[in-house]
């Protein structure tokens, strides 16, 4: 069975060797062809982070694709602005 293009993209990102980072990808807009430059884009951002870039969210665009990538460090606590937060709603019951 042929995988959907989105699944192929997520699989490619998951299988990439990204030492020190776990990368999530949120596909905002699907394109027509496969985004071939995505791996080079991610590698370039990893190099920039290693050189001191503090940003961890990036937007990749190619062939009509728009993909939000978030780089989560695996060896430190995630900065609160990038953390997934659980919200607890307290309701008063009578």
PyMOL Python script that loads the backbone (N, CA, C, O; Angstrom):
from pymol import cmd

cmd.read_pdbstr("""\
ATOM      1  N   UNK A   1       0.841  -1.190   0.000  1.00  0.00           N
ATOM      2  CA  UNK A   1       0.000   0.000   0.000  1.00  0.00           C
ATOM      3  C   UNK A   1       0.888   1.256   0.000  1.00  0.00           C
ATOM      4  O   UNK A   1       1.858   1.345   0.752  1.00  0.00           O
ATOM      5  N   UNK A   2       0.545   2.190  -0.832  1.00  0.00           N
ATOM      6  CA  UNK A   2       1.329   3.428  -0.970  1.00  0.00           C
ATOM      7  C   UNK A   2       1.037   4.376   0.186  1.00  0.00           C
ATOM      8  O   UNK A   2      -0.120   4.656   0.497  1.00  0.00           O
ATOM      9  N   UNK A   3       2.105   4.867   0.819  1.00  0.00           N
ATOM     10  CA  UNK A   3       1.947   5.816   1.923  1.00  0.00           C
ATOM     11  C   UNK A   3       1.535   7.180   1.409  1.00  0.00           C
ATOM     12  O   UNK A   3       1.918   7.578   0.309  1.00  0.00           O
ATOM     13  N   UNK A   4       0.762   7.890   2.196  1.00  0.00           N
ATOM     14  CA  UNK A   4       0.434   9.265   1.850  1.00  0.00           C
ATOM     15  C   UNK A   4       1.708  10.094   1.950  1.00  0.00           C
ATOM     16  O   UNK A   4       2.618   9.763   2.711  1.00  0.00           O
ATOM     17  N   UNK A   5       1.765  11.167   1.179  1.00  0.00           N
ATOM     18  CA  UNK A   5       2.957  12.015   1.174  1.00  0.00           C
ATOM     19  C   UNK A   5       3.249  12.584   2.562  1.00  0.00           C
ATOM     20  O   UNK A   5       4.411  12.690   2.956  1.00  0.00           O
ATOM     21  N   UNK A   6       2.202  12.951   3.306  1.00  0.00           N
ATOM     22  CA  UNK A   6       2.408  13.484   4.649  1.00  0.00           C
ATOM     23  C   UNK A   6       3.098  12.458   5.535  1.00  0.00           C
ATOM     24  O   UNK A   6       4.007  12.795   6.293  1.00  0.00           O
ATOM     25  N   UNK A   7       2.666  11.208   5.440  1.00  0.00           N
ATOM     26  CA  UNK A   7       3.265  10.133   6.233  1.00  0.00           C
ATOM     27  C   UNK A   7       4.720   9.916   5.846  1.00  0.00           C
ATOM     28  O   UNK A   7       5.559   9.641   6.703  1.00  0.00           O
ATOM     29  N   UNK A   8       5.023  10.039   4.550  1.00  0.00           N
ATOM     30  CA  UNK A   8       6.407   9.910   4.099  1.00  0.00           C
ATOM     31  C   UNK A   8       7.274  11.020   4.692  1.00  0.00           C
ATOM     32  O   UNK A   8       8.416  10.783   5.087  1.00  0.00           O
ATOM     33  N   UNK A   9       6.720  12.231   4.750  1.00  0.00           N
ATOM     34  CA  UNK A   9       7.464  13.364   5.311  1.00  0.00           C
ATOM     35  C   UNK A   9       7.746  13.120   6.783  1.00  0.00           C
ATOM     36  O   UNK A   9       8.881  13.286   7.230  1.00  0.00           O
ATOM     37  N   UNK A  10       6.720  12.725   7.551  1.00  0.00           N
ATOM     38  CA  UNK A  10       6.909  12.464   8.973  1.00  0.00           C
ATOM     39  C   UNK A  10       7.908  11.332   9.189  1.00  0.00           C
ATOM     40  O   UNK A  10       8.729  11.387  10.105  1.00  0.00           O
ATOM     41  N   UNK A  11       7.835  10.306   8.345  1.00  0.00           N
ATOM     42  CA  UNK A  11       8.766   9.173   8.454  1.00  0.00           C
ATOM     43  C   UNK A  11      10.195   9.637   8.176  1.00  0.00           C
ATOM     44  O   UNK A  11      11.119   9.259   8.896  1.00  0.00           O
ATOM     45  N   UNK A  12      10.380  10.446   7.144  1.00  0.00           N
ATOM     46  CA  UNK A  12      11.713  10.945   6.812  1.00  0.00           C
ATOM     47  C   UNK A  12      12.301  11.736   7.978  1.00  0.00           C
ATOM     48  O   UNK A  12      13.468  11.561   8.328  1.00  0.00           O
ATOM     49  N   UNK A  13      11.492  12.604   8.575  1.00  0.00           N
ATOM     50  CA  UNK A  13      11.968  13.405   9.704  1.00  0.00           C
ATOM     51  C   UNK A  13      12.303  12.504  10.894  1.00  0.00           C
ATOM     52  O   UNK A  13      13.334  12.688  11.540  1.00  0.00           O
ATOM     53  N   UNK A  14      11.440  11.539  11.182  1.00  0.00           N
ATOM     54  CA  UNK A  14      11.657  10.633  12.313  1.00  0.00           C
ATOM     55  C   UNK A  14      12.929   9.804  12.145  1.00  0.00           C
ATOM     56  O   UNK A  14      13.592   9.486  13.133  1.00  0.00           O
ATOM     57  N   UNK A  15      13.275   9.453  10.916  1.00  0.00           N
ATOM     58  CA  UNK A  15      14.441   8.607  10.671  1.00  0.00           C
ATOM     59  C   UNK A  15      15.739   9.392  10.495  1.00  0.00           C
ATOM     60  O   UNK A  15      16.816   8.802  10.413  1.00  0.00           O
ATOM     61  N   UNK A  16      15.639  10.715  10.435  1.00  0.00           N
ATOM     62  CA  UNK A  16      16.839  11.546  10.296  1.00  0.00           C
ATOM     63  C   UNK A  16      17.678  11.483  11.551  1.00  0.00           C
ATOM     64  O   UNK A  16      17.149  11.447  12.662  1.00  0.00           O
ATOM     65  N   UNK A  17      18.989  11.470  11.376  1.00  0.00           N
ATOM     66  CA  UNK A  17      19.905  11.512  12.516  1.00  0.00           C
ATOM     67  C   UNK A  17      20.046  12.969  12.941  1.00  0.00           C
ATOM     68  O   UNK A  17      20.709  13.761  12.271  1.00  0.00           O
ATOM     69  N   UNK A  18      19.413  13.315  14.063  1.00  0.00           N
ATOM     70  CA  UNK A  18      19.432  14.686  14.569  1.00  0.00           C
ATOM     71  C   UNK A  18      19.919  14.654  16.017  1.00  0.00           C
ATOM     72  O   UNK A  18      19.121  14.811  16.941  1.00  0.00           O
ATOM     73  N   UNK A  19      21.218  14.453  16.220  1.00  0.00           N
ATOM     74  CA  UNK A  19      21.741  14.293  17.578  1.00  0.00           C
ATOM     75  C   UNK A  19      21.394  15.482  18.469  1.00  0.00           C
ATOM     76  O   UNK A  19      21.634  16.640  18.129  1.00  0.00           O
ATOM     77  N   UNK A  20      20.814  15.144  19.635  1.00  0.00           N
ATOM     78  CA  UNK A  20      20.470  16.172  20.600  1.00  0.00           C
ATOM     79  C   UNK A  20      19.101  16.781  20.417  1.00  0.00           C
ATOM     80  O   UNK A  20      18.686  17.615  21.222  1.00  0.00           O
ATOM     81  N   UNK A  21      18.376  16.379  19.357  1.00  0.00           N
ATOM     82  CA  UNK A  21      17.068  16.987  19.110  1.00  0.00           C
ATOM     83  C   UNK A  21      16.045  15.974  18.621  1.00  0.00           C
ATOM     84  O   UNK A  21      16.352  15.052  17.865  1.00  0.00           O
ATOM     85  N   UNK A  22      14.816  16.182  19.083  1.00  0.00           N
ATOM     86  CA  UNK A  22      13.639  15.491  18.589  1.00  0.00           C
ATOM     87  C   UNK A  22      12.873  16.555  17.809  1.00  0.00           C
ATOM     88  O   UNK A  22      12.647  17.648  18.327  1.00  0.00           O
ATOM     89  N   UNK A  23      12.473  16.262  16.593  1.00  0.00           N
ATOM     90  CA  UNK A  23      11.837  17.270  15.743  1.00  0.00           C
ATOM     91  C   UNK A  23      10.384  16.882  15.474  1.00  0.00           C
ATOM     92  O   UNK A  23      10.085  15.758  15.071  1.00  0.00           O
ATOM     93  N   UNK A  24       9.496  17.840  15.706  1.00  0.00           N
ATOM     94  CA  UNK A  24       8.091  17.632  15.352  1.00  0.00           C
ATOM     95  C   UNK A  24       7.788  18.445  14.100  1.00  0.00           C
ATOM     96  O   UNK A  24       8.394  19.488  13.857  1.00  0.00           O
ATOM     97  N   UNK A  25       6.844  17.952  13.314  1.00  0.00           N
ATOM     98  CA  UNK A  25       6.465  18.627  12.071  1.00  0.00           C
ATOM     99  C   UNK A  25       4.954  18.737  11.999  1.00  0.00           C
ATOM    100  O   UNK A  25       4.239  17.738  12.078  1.00  0.00           O
ATOM    101  N   UNK A  26       4.483  19.957  11.850  1.00  0.00           N
ATOM    102  CA  UNK A  26       3.059  20.215  11.679  1.00  0.00           C
ATOM    103  C   UNK A  26       2.860  20.722  10.255  1.00  0.00           C
ATOM    104  O   UNK A  26       3.331  21.803   9.901  1.00  0.00           O
ATOM    105  N   UNK A  27       2.171  19.945   9.454  1.00  0.00           N
ATOM    106  CA  UNK A  27       1.945  20.314   8.061  1.00  0.00           C
ATOM    107  C   UNK A  27       0.765  21.272   7.990  1.00  0.00           C
ATOM    108  O   UNK A  27      -0.376  20.895   8.260  1.00  0.00           O
ATOM    109  N   UNK A  28       1.052  22.503   7.628  1.00  0.00           N
ATOM    110  CA  UNK A  28       0.029  23.532   7.538  1.00  0.00           C
ATOM    111  C   UNK A  28      -0.629  23.556   6.160  1.00  0.00           C
ATOM    112  O   UNK A  28      -1.819  23.844   6.033  1.00  0.00           O
ATOM    113  N   UNK A  29       0.159  23.249   5.135  1.00  0.00           N
ATOM    114  CA  UNK A  29      -0.372  23.249   3.768  1.00  0.00           C
ATOM    115  C   UNK A  29       0.382  22.188   2.971  1.00  0.00           C
ATOM    116  O   UNK A  29       1.613  22.144   2.977  1.00  0.00           O
ATOM    117  N   UNK A  30      -0.368  21.347   2.297  1.00  0.00           N
ATOM    118  CA  UNK A  30       0.235  20.304   1.468  1.00  0.00           C
ATOM    119  C   UNK A  30       0.521  20.848   0.076  1.00  0.00           C
ATOM    120  O   UNK A  30      -0.226  21.666  -0.459  1.00  0.00           O
ATOM    121  N   UNK A  31       1.608  20.378  -0.487  1.00  0.00           N
ATOM    122  CA  UNK A  31       1.992  20.806  -1.820  1.00  0.00           C
ATOM    123  C   UNK A  31       1.719  19.745  -2.860  1.00  0.00           C
ATOM    124  O   UNK A  31       1.094  18.720  -2.586  1.00  0.00           O
ATOM    125  N   UNK A  32       2.202  20.015  -4.059  1.00  0.00           N
ATOM    126  CA  UNK A  32       1.940  19.098  -5.162  1.00  0.00           C
ATOM    127  C   UNK A  32       3.021  18.026  -5.295  1.00  0.00           C
ATOM    128  O   UNK A  32       2.705  16.849  -5.472  1.00  0.00           O
ATOM    129  N   UNK A  33       4.284  18.418  -5.213  1.00  0.00           N
ATOM    130  CA  UNK A  33       5.377  17.463  -5.310  1.00  0.00           C
ATOM    131  C   UNK A  33       5.991  17.213  -3.955  1.00  0.00           C
ATOM    132  O   UNK A  33       5.619  17.853  -2.971  1.00  0.00           O
ATOM    133  N   UNK A  34       6.931  16.284  -3.897  1.00  0.00           N
ATOM    134  CA  UNK A  34       7.590  15.979  -2.626  1.00  0.00           C
ATOM    135  C   UNK A  34       8.620  17.069  -2.310  1.00  0.00           C
ATOM    136  O   UNK A  34       9.372  17.474  -3.197  1.00  0.00           O
ATOM    137  N   UNK A  35       8.668  17.547  -1.064  1.00  0.00           N
ATOM    138  CA  UNK A  35       9.614  18.605  -0.695  1.00  0.00           C
ATOM    139  C   UNK A  35      11.040  18.052  -0.528  1.00  0.00           C
ATOM    140  O   UNK A  35      11.429  17.643   0.566  1.00  0.00           O
ATOM    141  N   UNK A  36      11.791  18.044  -1.596  1.00  0.00           N
ATOM    142  CA  UNK A  36      13.113  17.419  -1.629  1.00  0.00           C
ATOM    143  C   UNK A  36      14.169  18.136  -0.786  1.00  0.00           C
ATOM    144  O   UNK A  36      15.121  17.503  -0.329  1.00  0.00           O
ATOM    145  N   UNK A  37      14.020  19.424  -0.575  1.00  0.00           N
ATOM    146  CA  UNK A  37      15.045  20.195   0.146  1.00  0.00           C
ATOM    147  C   UNK A  37      14.835  20.209   1.659  1.00  0.00           C
ATOM    148  O   UNK A  37      15.558  20.904   2.372  1.00  0.00           O
ATOM    149  N   UNK A  38      13.864  19.456   2.157  1.00  0.00           N
ATOM    150  CA  UNK A  38      13.553  19.497   3.583  1.00  0.00           C
ATOM    151  C   UNK A  38      14.712  19.001   4.443  1.00  0.00           C
ATOM    152  O   UNK A  38      15.023  19.619   5.462  1.00  0.00           O
ATOM    153  N   UNK A  39      15.350  17.915   4.063  1.00  0.00           N
ATOM    154  CA  UNK A  39      16.463  17.387   4.862  1.00  0.00           C
ATOM    155  C   UNK A  39      17.600  18.398   4.936  1.00  0.00           C
ATOM    156  O   UNK A  39      18.166  18.609   6.009  1.00  0.00           O
ATOM    157  N   UNK A  40      17.943  19.021   3.821  1.00  0.00           N
ATOM    158  CA  UNK A  40      19.002  20.036   3.815  1.00  0.00           C
ATOM    159  C   UNK A  40      18.612  21.225   4.695  1.00  0.00           C
ATOM    160  O   UNK A  40      19.457  21.790   5.390  1.00  0.00           O
ATOM    161  N   UNK A  41      17.334  21.600   4.664  1.00  0.00           N
ATOM    162  CA  UNK A  41      16.835  22.690   5.507  1.00  0.00           C
ATOM    163  C   UNK A  41      17.029  22.346   6.984  1.00  0.00           C
ATOM    164  O   UNK A  41      17.523  23.169   7.754  1.00  0.00           O
ATOM    165  N   UNK A  42      16.644  21.138   7.377  1.00  0.00           N
ATOM    166  CA  UNK A  42      16.770  20.707   8.774  1.00  0.00           C
ATOM    167  C   UNK A  42      18.233  20.646   9.183  1.00  0.00           C
ATOM    168  O   UNK A  42      18.590  21.088  10.275  1.00  0.00           O
ATOM    169  N   UNK A  43      19.077  20.106   8.325  1.00  0.00           N
ATOM    170  CA  UNK A  43      20.523  20.042   8.633  1.00  0.00           C
ATOM    171  C   UNK A  43      21.091  21.453   8.832  1.00  0.00           C
ATOM    172  O   UNK A  43      21.880  21.688   9.747  1.00  0.00           O
ATOM    173  N   UNK A  44      20.689  22.373   7.980  1.00  0.00           N
ATOM    174  CA  UNK A  44      21.152  23.751   8.102  1.00  0.00           C
ATOM    175  C   UNK A  44      20.710  24.387   9.409  1.00  0.00           C
ATOM    176  O   UNK A  44      21.482  25.108  10.040  1.00  0.00           O
ATOM    177  N   UNK A  45      19.474  24.126   9.822  1.00  0.00           N
ATOM    178  CA  UNK A  45      18.985  24.680  11.093  1.00  0.00           C
ATOM    179  C   UNK A  45      19.712  24.057  12.272  1.00  0.00           C
ATOM    180  O   UNK A  45      20.005  24.748  13.248  1.00  0.00           O
ATOM    181  N   UNK A  46      20.010  22.759  12.199  1.00  0.00           N
ATOM    182  CA  UNK A  46      20.779  22.115  13.269  1.00  0.00           C
ATOM    183  C   UNK A  46      22.161  22.756  13.403  1.00  0.00           C
ATOM    184  O   UNK A  46      22.635  22.991  14.515  1.00  0.00           O
ATOM    185  N   UNK A  47      22.801  23.036  12.279  1.00  0.00           N
ATOM    186  CA  UNK A  47      24.112  23.706  12.309  1.00  0.00           C
ATOM    187  C   UNK A  47      23.998  25.093  12.941  1.00  0.00           C
ATOM    188  O   UNK A  47      24.842  25.478  13.750  1.00  0.00           O
ATOM    189  N   UNK A  48      22.960  25.840  12.576  1.00  0.00           N
ATOM    190  CA  UNK A  48      22.770  27.173  13.144  1.00  0.00           C
ATOM    191  C   UNK A  48      22.535  27.106  14.648  1.00  0.00           C
ATOM    192  O   UNK A  48      23.037  27.948  15.393  1.00  0.00           O
ATOM    193  N   UNK A  49      21.776  26.114  15.098  1.00  0.00           N
ATOM    194  CA  UNK A  49      21.534  25.945  16.537  1.00  0.00           C
ATOM    195  C   UNK A  49      22.839  25.633  17.246  1.00  0.00           C
ATOM    196  O   UNK A  49      23.104  26.172  18.321  1.00  0.00           O
ATOM    197  N   UNK A  50      23.658  24.769  16.657  1.00  0.00           N
ATOM    198  CA  UNK A  50      24.953  24.428  17.260  1.00  0.00           C
ATOM    199  C   UNK A  50      25.879  25.640  17.327  1.00  0.00           C
ATOM    200  O   UNK A  50      26.756  25.712  18.188  1.00  0.00           O
ATOM    201  N   UNK A  51      25.678  26.591  16.414  1.00  0.00           N
ATOM    202  CA  UNK A  51      26.488  27.809  16.408  1.00  0.00           C
ATOM    203  C   UNK A  51      25.919  28.890  17.328  1.00  0.00           C
ATOM    204  O   UNK A  51      26.489  29.976  17.431  1.00  0.00           O
ATOM    205  N   UNK A  52      24.795  28.600  18.000  1.00  0.00           N
ATOM    206  CA  UNK A  52      24.279  29.543  18.978  1.00  0.00           C
ATOM    207  C   UNK A  52      22.900  30.111  18.716  1.00  0.00           C
ATOM    208  O   UNK A  52      22.398  30.880  19.536  1.00  0.00           O
ATOM    209  N   UNK A  53      22.273  29.768  17.613  1.00  0.00           N
ATOM    210  CA  UNK A  53      20.919  30.260  17.333  1.00  0.00           C
ATOM    211  C   UNK A  53      19.972  29.753  18.412  1.00  0.00           C
ATOM    212  O   UNK A  53      19.954  28.558  18.708  1.00  0.00           O
ATOM    213  N   UNK A  54      19.187  30.645  19.002  1.00  0.00           N
ATOM    214  CA  UNK A  54      18.317  30.279  20.119  1.00  0.00           C
ATOM    215  C   UNK A  54      16.906  29.886  19.674  1.00  0.00           C
ATOM    216  O   UNK A  54      16.174  29.268  20.447  1.00  0.00           O
ATOM    217  N   UNK A  55      16.523  30.220  18.480  1.00  0.00           N
ATOM    218  CA  UNK A  55      15.205  29.866  17.964  1.00  0.00           C
ATOM    219  C   UNK A  55      15.110  28.354  17.779  1.00  0.00           C
ATOM    220  O   UNK A  55      16.082  27.701  17.400  1.00  0.00           O
ATOM    221  N   UNK A  56      13.928  27.809  18.051  1.00  0.00           N
ATOM    222  CA  UNK A  56      13.721  26.372  17.888  1.00  0.00           C
ATOM    223  C   UNK A  56      12.545  26.045  16.975  1.00  0.00           C
ATOM    224  O   UNK A  56      12.272  24.874  16.713  1.00  0.00           O
ATOM    225  N   UNK A  57      11.846  27.071  16.487  1.00  0.00           N
ATOM    226  CA  UNK A  57      10.724  26.852  15.567  1.00  0.00           C
ATOM    227  C   UNK A  57      11.063  27.475  14.218  1.00  0.00           C
ATOM    228  O   UNK A  57      11.557  28.600  14.138  1.00  0.00           O
ATOM    229  N   UNK A  58      10.785  26.722  13.170  1.00  0.00           N
ATOM    230  CA  UNK A  58      11.106  27.173  11.822  1.00  0.00           C
ATOM    231  C   UNK A  58       9.969  26.812  10.878  1.00  0.00           C
ATOM    232  O   UNK A  58       9.212  25.876  11.137  1.00  0.00           O
ATOM    233  N   UNK A  59       9.852  27.549   9.791  1.00  0.00           N
ATOM    234  CA  UNK A  59       8.851  27.256   8.772  1.00  0.00           C
ATOM    235  C   UNK A  59       9.591  26.864   7.493  1.00  0.00           C
ATOM    236  O   UNK A  59      10.390  27.633   6.959  1.00  0.00           O
ATOM    237  N   UNK A  60       9.313  25.670   7.023  1.00  0.00           N
ATOM    238  CA  UNK A  60       9.883  25.187   5.769  1.00  0.00           C
ATOM    239  C   UNK A  60       8.822  25.325   4.683  1.00  0.00           C
ATOM    240  O   UNK A  60       7.674  24.922   4.872  1.00  0.00           O
ATOM    241  N   UNK A  61       9.215  25.898   3.541  1.00  0.00           N
ATOM    242  CA  UNK A  61       8.284  26.062   2.422  1.00  0.00           C
ATOM    243  C   UNK A  61       8.963  25.647   1.117  1.00  0.00           C
ATOM    244  O   UNK A  61      10.069  26.088   0.804  1.00  0.00           O
ATOM    245  N   UNK A  62       8.274  24.792   0.371  1.00  0.00           N
ATOM    246  CA  UNK A  62       8.765  24.348  -0.941  1.00  0.00           C
ATOM    247  C   UNK A  62       7.636  23.627  -1.666  1.00  0.00           C
ATOM    248  O   UNK A  62       6.861  22.895  -1.050  1.00  0.00           O
ATOM    249  N   UNK A  63       7.547  23.835  -2.970  1.00  0.00           N
ATOM    250  CA  UNK A  63       6.568  23.125  -3.806  1.00  0.00           C
ATOM    251  C   UNK A  63       5.147  23.239  -3.257  1.00  0.00           C
ATOM    252  O   UNK A  63       4.361  22.299  -3.375  1.00  0.00           O
ATOM    253  N   UNK A  64       4.814  24.381  -2.660  1.00  0.00           N
ATOM    254  CA  UNK A  64       3.482  24.565  -2.099  1.00  0.00           C
ATOM    255  C   UNK A  64       3.327  24.063  -0.671  1.00  0.00           C
ATOM    256  O   UNK A  64       2.302  24.314  -0.036  1.00  0.00           O
ATOM    257  N   UNK A  65       4.334  23.354  -0.156  1.00  0.00           N
ATOM    258  CA  UNK A  65       4.291  22.851   1.214  1.00  0.00           C
ATOM    259  C   UNK A  65       4.614  23.980   2.184  1.00  0.00           C
ATOM    260  O   UNK A  65       5.428  24.856   1.893  1.00  0.00           O
ATOM    261  N   UNK A  66       3.961  23.942   3.342  1.00  0.00           N
ATOM    262  CA  UNK A  66       4.282  24.828   4.461  1.00  0.00           C
ATOM    263  C   UNK A  66       4.269  23.934   5.697  1.00  0.00           C
ATOM    264  O   UNK A  66       3.222  23.441   6.118  1.00  0.00           O
ATOM    265  N   UNK A  67       5.465  23.736   6.273  1.00  0.00           N
ATOM    266  CA  UNK A  67       5.617  22.808   7.388  1.00  0.00           C
ATOM    267  C   UNK A  67       6.290  23.529   8.550  1.00  0.00           C
ATOM    268  O   UNK A  67       7.379  24.084   8.402  1.00  0.00           O
ATOM    269  N   UNK A  68       5.626  23.516   9.720  1.00  0.00           N
ATOM    270  CA  UNK A  68       6.210  24.083  10.935  1.00  0.00           C
ATOM    271  C   UNK A  68       7.047  22.999  11.604  1.00  0.00           C
ATOM    272  O   UNK A  68       6.548  21.915  11.907  1.00  0.00           O
ATOM    273  N   UNK A  69       8.297  23.294  11.828  1.00  0.00           N
ATOM    274  CA  UNK A  69       9.210  22.355  12.475  1.00  0.00           C
ATOM    275  C   UNK A  69       9.618  22.918  13.831  1.00  0.00           C
ATOM    276  O   UNK A  69      10.005  24.083  13.932  1.00  0.00           O
ATOM    277  N   UNK A  70       9.534  22.096  14.871  1.00  0.00           N
ATOM    278  CA  UNK A  70       9.974  22.490  16.198  1.00  0.00           C
ATOM    279  C   UNK A  70      11.051  21.514  16.647  1.00  0.00           C
ATOM    280  O   UNK A  70      10.853  20.299  16.611  1.00  0.00           O
ATOM    281  N   UNK A  71      12.188  22.048  17.071  1.00  0.00           N
ATOM    282  CA  UNK A  71      13.331  21.258  17.503  1.00  0.00           C
ATOM    283  C   UNK A  71      13.341  21.212  19.032  1.00  0.00           C
ATOM    284  O   UNK A  71      13.586  22.229  19.680  1.00  0.00           O
ATOM    285  N   UNK A  72      13.078  20.045  19.605  1.00  0.00           N
ATOM    286  CA  UNK A  72      13.077  19.877  21.052  1.00  0.00           C
ATOM    287  C   UNK A  72      14.396  19.234  21.474  1.00  0.00           C
ATOM    288  O   UNK A  72      14.742  18.168  20.963  1.00  0.00           O
ATOM    289  N   UNK A  73      15.145  19.855  22.396  1.00  0.00           N
ATOM    290  CA  UNK A  73      16.395  19.257  22.853  1.00  0.00           C
ATOM    291  C   UNK A  73      16.116  17.998  23.673  1.00  0.00           C
ATOM    292  O   UNK A  73      15.153  17.946  24.438  1.00  0.00           O
ATOM    293  N   UNK A  74      16.952  17.005  23.507  1.00  0.00           N
ATOM    294  CA  UNK A  74      16.772  15.752  24.248  1.00  0.00           C
ATOM    295  C   UNK A  74      17.645  15.688  25.489  1.00  0.00           C
ATOM    296  O   UNK A  74      17.527  14.754  26.282  1.00  0.00           O
ATOM    297  N   UNK A  75      18.510  16.662  25.664  1.00  0.00           N
ATOM    298  CA  UNK A  75      19.441  16.612  26.798  1.00  0.00           C
ATOM    299  C   UNK A  75      19.241  17.743  27.806  1.00  0.00           C
ATOM    300  O   UNK A  75      20.090  17.953  28.672  1.00  0.00           O
ATOM    301  N   UNK A  76      18.129  18.473  27.704  1.00  0.00           N
ATOM    302  CA  UNK A  76      17.855  19.555  28.645  1.00  0.00           C
ATOM    303  C   UNK A  76      16.350  19.767  28.751  1.00  0.00           C
ATOM    304  O   UNK A  76      15.573  19.265  27.939  1.00  0.00           O
ATOM    305  N   UNK A  77      15.963  20.516  29.762  1.00  0.00           N
ATOM    306  CA  UNK A  77      14.552  20.819  29.945  1.00  0.00           C
ATOM    307  C   UNK A  77      14.107  21.752  28.825  1.00  0.00           C
ATOM    308  O   UNK A  77      14.814  22.695  28.470  1.00  0.00           O
ATOM    309  N   UNK A  78      12.941  21.482  28.282  1.00  0.00           N
ATOM    310  CA  UNK A  78      12.406  22.285  27.181  1.00  0.00           C
ATOM    311  C   UNK A  78      12.017  23.667  27.705  1.00  0.00           C
ATOM    312  O   UNK A  78      11.362  23.786  28.740  1.00  0.00           O
ATOM    313  N   UNK A  79      12.424  24.699  26.983  1.00  0.00           N
ATOM    314  CA  UNK A  79      12.049  26.070  27.320  1.00  0.00           C
ATOM    315  C   UNK A  79      10.528  26.148  27.357  1.00  0.00           C
ATOM    316  O   UNK A  79       9.853  25.574  26.503  1.00  0.00           O
ATOM    317  N   UNK A  80       9.989  26.857  28.342  1.00  0.00           N
ATOM    318  CA  UNK A  80       8.534  26.902  28.537  1.00  0.00           C
ATOM    319  C   UNK A  80       7.776  27.397  27.305  1.00  0.00           C
ATOM    320  O   UNK A  80       6.642  26.977  27.076  1.00  0.00           O
ATOM    321  N   UNK A  81       8.377  28.276  26.514  1.00  0.00           N
ATOM    322  CA  UNK A  81       7.660  28.787  25.340  1.00  0.00           C
ATOM    323  C   UNK A  81       7.460  27.716  24.264  1.00  0.00           C
ATOM    324  O   UNK A  81       6.622  27.884  23.378  1.00  0.00           O
ATOM    325  N   UNK A  82       8.220  26.614  24.329  1.00  0.00           N
ATOM    326  CA  UNK A  82       8.071  25.523  23.366  1.00  0.00           C
ATOM    327  C   UNK A  82       7.422  24.287  23.973  1.00  0.00           C
ATOM    328  O   UNK A  82       7.098  23.340  23.256  1.00  0.00           O
ATOM    329  N   UNK A  83       7.230  24.290  25.281  1.00  0.00           N
ATOM    330  CA  UNK A  83       6.695  23.114  25.962  1.00  0.00           C
ATOM    331  C   UNK A  83       5.210  22.928  25.662  1.00  0.00           C
ATOM    332  O   UNK A  83       4.467  23.886  25.447  1.00  0.00           O
ATOM    333  N   UNK A  84       4.818  21.691  25.657  1.00  0.00           N
ATOM    334  CA  UNK A  84       3.405  21.371  25.534  1.00  0.00           C
ATOM    335  C   UNK A  84       2.849  21.395  26.947  1.00  0.00           C
ATOM    336  O   UNK A  84       3.278  20.624  27.805  1.00  0.00           O
ATOM    337  N   UNK A  85       1.906  22.271  27.181  1.00  0.00           N
ATOM    338  CA  UNK A  85       1.395  22.467  28.534  1.00  0.00           C
ATOM    339  C   UNK A  85       0.013  21.844  28.678  1.00  0.00           C
ATOM    340  O   UNK A  85      -0.832  21.954  27.790  1.00  0.00           O
ATOM    341  N   UNK A  86      -0.197  21.194  29.803  1.00  0.00           N
ATOM    342  CA  UNK A  86      -1.522  20.690  30.137  1.00  0.00           C
ATOM    343  C   UNK A  86      -2.215  21.749  30.974  1.00  0.00           C
ATOM    344  O   UNK A  86      -1.628  22.294  31.909  1.00  0.00           O
ATOM    345  N   UNK A  87      -3.443  22.035  30.643  1.00  0.00           N
ATOM    346  CA  UNK A  87      -4.217  23.011  31.408  1.00  0.00           C
ATOM    347  C   UNK A  87      -5.294  22.280  32.189  1.00  0.00           C
ATOM    348  O   UNK A  87      -5.993  21.414  31.664  1.00  0.00           O
ATOM    349  N   UNK A  88      -5.407  22.644  33.434  1.00  0.00           N
ATOM    350  CA  UNK A  88      -6.425  22.053  34.292  1.00  0.00           C
ATOM    351  C   UNK A  88      -7.476  23.124  34.531  1.00  0.00           C
ATOM    352  O   UNK A  88      -7.171  24.234  34.967  1.00  0.00           O
ATOM    353  N   UNK A  89      -8.699  22.774  34.242  1.00  0.00           N
ATOM    354  CA  UNK A  89      -9.807  23.697  34.452  1.00  0.00           C
ATOM    355  C   UNK A  89     -10.550  23.245  35.696  1.00  0.00           C
ATOM    356  O   UNK A  89     -11.026  22.112  35.776  1.00  0.00           O
ATOM    357  N   UNK A  90     -10.641  24.141  36.660  1.00  0.00           N
ATOM    358  CA  UNK A  90     -11.339  23.855  37.898  1.00  0.00           C
ATOM    359  C   UNK A  90     -12.738  24.420  37.805  1.00  0.00           C
ATOM    360  O   UNK A  90     -12.921  25.610  37.549  1.00  0.00           O
ATOM    361  N   UNK A  91     -13.719  23.571  38.011  1.00  0.00           N
ATOM    362  CA  UNK A  91     -15.120  24.012  37.970  1.00  0.00           C
ATOM    363  C   UNK A  91     -15.740  23.759  39.340  1.00  0.00           C
ATOM    364  O   UNK A  91     -15.614  22.680  39.919  1.00  0.00           O
ATOM    365  N   UNK A  92     -16.393  24.764  39.817  1.00  0.00           N
ATOM    366  CA  UNK A  92     -17.064  24.614  41.105  1.00  0.00           C
ATOM    367  C   UNK A  92     -18.390  23.888  40.927  1.00  0.00           C
ATOM    368  O   UNK A  92     -19.268  24.367  40.209  1.00  0.00           O
ATOM    369  N   UNK A  93     -18.539  22.744  41.571  1.00  0.00           N
ATOM    370  CA  UNK A  93     -19.794  21.994  41.489  1.00  0.00           C
ATOM    371  C   UNK A  93     -20.589  22.225  42.760  1.00  0.00           C
ATOM    372  O   UNK A  93     -20.034  22.268  43.858  1.00  0.00           O
ATOM    373  N   UNK A  94     -21.850  22.367  42.602  1.00  0.00           N
ATOM    374  CA  UNK A  94     -22.714  22.590  43.760  1.00  0.00           C
ATOM    375  C   UNK A  94     -23.526  21.385  44.086  1.00  0.00           C
ATOM    376  O   UNK A  94     -24.308  21.405  45.036  1.00  0.00           O
TER     377      UNK A  94
END
""", "prot")
cmd.dss("prot")
cmd.show_as("cartoon", "prot")
cmd.util.cbc("prot")
cmd.orient("prot")
